[in-house]
Amino acid sequence: MLPVKQRRGADHFFVLEFSTNQLQGAPGRLSRYSNFASLPVVITDPLVTPTSRARDAATGELFITEIRTGKIIRVQLQ
């Protein structure tokens, strides 16, 4: 879980899932939870074996690594 403080007061939490169903080999995803929302918002879907994420505080971009593909995916957060 990656907490991100928002200027408007509502904190967001970004959760990276390796798989949505490991028994069936389903892809993973990145979801955003908010202090005020009861349901998560899916940001990126599908991700192939995502393992790590890092956020650039200056640009607001999030970088996600996929272990199987060897890719680094850049996601612009709002």
Secondary structure in CASP SS format (residue, H / E / C, confidence):
PFRMAT SS
TARGET T0000
AUTHOR 0000-0000-0000
METHOD secondary structure of the structure
MODEL  1
M C 1.00
L E 1.00
P E 1.00
V E 1.00
K C 1.00
Q C 1.00
R C 1.00
R C 1.00
G C 1.00
A C 1.00
D C 1.00
H E 1.00
F E 1.00
F E 1.00
V E 1.00
L E 1.00
E E 1.00
F C 1.00
S C 1.00
T C 1.00
N C 1.00
Q H 1.00
L H 1.00
Q H 1.00
G C 1.00
A C 1.00
P C 1.00
G E 1.00
R E 1.00
L E 1.00
S E 1.00
R E 1.00
Y E 1.00
S E 1.00
N C 1.00
F C 1.00
A C 1.00
S C 1.00
L C 1.00
P C 1.00
V E 1.00
V E 1.00
I E 1.00
T E 1.00
D E 1.00
P E 1.00
L E 1.00
V C 1.00
T C 1.00
P E 1.00
T E 1.00
S E 1.00
R E 1.00
A E 1.00
R E 1.00
D C 1.00
A C 1.00
A C 1.00
T C 1.00
G C 1.00
E E 1.00
L E 1.00
F E 1.00
I E 1.00
T E 1.00
E E 1.00
I C 1.00
R C 1.00
T C 1.00
G C 1.00
K C 1.00
I E 1.00
I E 1.00
R E 1.00
V E 1.00
Q E 1.00
L C 1.00
Q C 1.00
END
